[in-house]
Amino acid sequence: MSKMMMIGSMLGAAAITALGAVATNYNSQKDSQPQWVEIVGSKALTETSTEPQQQCTTKKIAKTAPVEDQHEIAGTVIGAVVGGVLGNQVGGGSGKKLATVAGAAAGGYAGKQVQEDMQRKDVSYQEQQVCKTVQKTVEKTIGYEVRYLHDGELKTTQVSQKPTGRMLLQDGKLMAVEPASS
């Protein structure tokens, strides 16, 4: 090979290498400059989880009043007196005594039953709060999948902010949401 050819080949190789370095440097500078890209579409990326939650309700609770006369003595005595008085109004002679005793016995029994029934119905209502822990399903947005056009190509990435309209692209990453116009 001639000396001139060798020098020409070396100069050609050096020129190609230099042009490649300049092109690479140009492309890397181009990529490092922020560019606006058009957002084509986006969708929220969500995560579903459960968390405990206190759930309370108010219920009316019936409480029977405490009984002061457990053996219903007052009702028995009052019923016997009333029954005896009414029985005394019936008949005459020894029949009158028998009617008084029978009236007192029947009145005592009836008075006891009336007092027992009244004590059973002596109820007061109290409101009471009842709480329980339930698991509530919660869906939380953790980011957004964004489709955008860059150099004629449709690309997809994930970002933390909800995108609108356009975003800045620098070094292959979407950087900031375009400020909303007023």
C-alpha positions, 0 to 999 in steps of 0.5 A, spaced: 500 500 500 502 506 498 504 511 503 499 516 500 493 511 501 495 509 508 495 517 510 488 518 506 485 512 510 488 514 517 485 521 515 478 518 513 478 514 519 480 520 524 474 524 520 469 519 521 471 518 528 470 525 529 464 526 526 461 520 530 463 524 536 460 530 534 454 527 533 454 523 539 455 529 543 450 533 539 445 527 541 446 527 548 446 535 548 439 534 545 437 529 550 439 533 556 435 539 554 428 539 556 423 538 551 415 539 551 411 533 550 404 532 548 400 527 553 396 522 549 392 519 555 393 517 562 390 512 567 390 512 575 394 506 578 391 504 584 392 500 590 387 496 594 387 495 601 383 494 608 384 498 614 380 497 621 375 502 622 370 503 628 363 503 627 358 505 632 351 505 633 346 507 638 341 502 641 335 503 646 336 498 652 330 496 656 331 496 663 326 493 669 326 498 675 328 495 681 322 491 685 321 494 692 316 489 694 318 482 691 313 478 695 307 483 692 305 484 700 302 491 698 298 489 693 295 482 696 293 486 703 290 492 699 286 487 694 284 483 701 281 489 704 278 491 698 275 484 697 273 483 704 269 490 704 266 488 698 264 481 700 261 484 707 256 487 702 253 481 700 249 476 704 247 476 711 248 472 718 254 467 717 253 468 710 256 475 710 262 472 714 263 467 709 262 472 703 267 477 707 273 471 708 272 469 700 272 476 698 278 478 702 282 471 699 279 473 692 281 480 693 288 478 696 290 474 690 287 479 685 291 484 688 298 480 688 297 479 681 295 486 679 302 488 683 306 483 679 304 485 673 305 493 674 312 491 677 313 487 670 311 493 666 315 498 670 321 499 664 325 504 663 329 505 656 336 507 656 341 509 650 347 505 649 352 506 644 355 499 641 361 499 637 365 494 633 371 494 629 370 493 621 375 492 615 374 497 610 376 497 603 380 503 601 383 504 594 388 509 594 392 512 587 399 511 587 401 514 581 399 515 573 401 511 567 402 516 562 402 515 554 406 521 550 408 522 543 416 523 543 420 524 536 414 521 533 414 515 537 408 513 542 411 512 549 409 510 556 411 511 563 409 512 570 409 519 574 406 521 581 403 527 579 396 527 575 398 529 568 395 535 564 396 537 556 403 537 556 409 535 560 417 536 560 421 531 558 429 531 560 434 525 559 428 520 558 424 522 564 417 526 564 419 532 569 414 537 571 406 538 569 405 544 565 402 549 569 394 550 568 392 556 564 388 561 568 
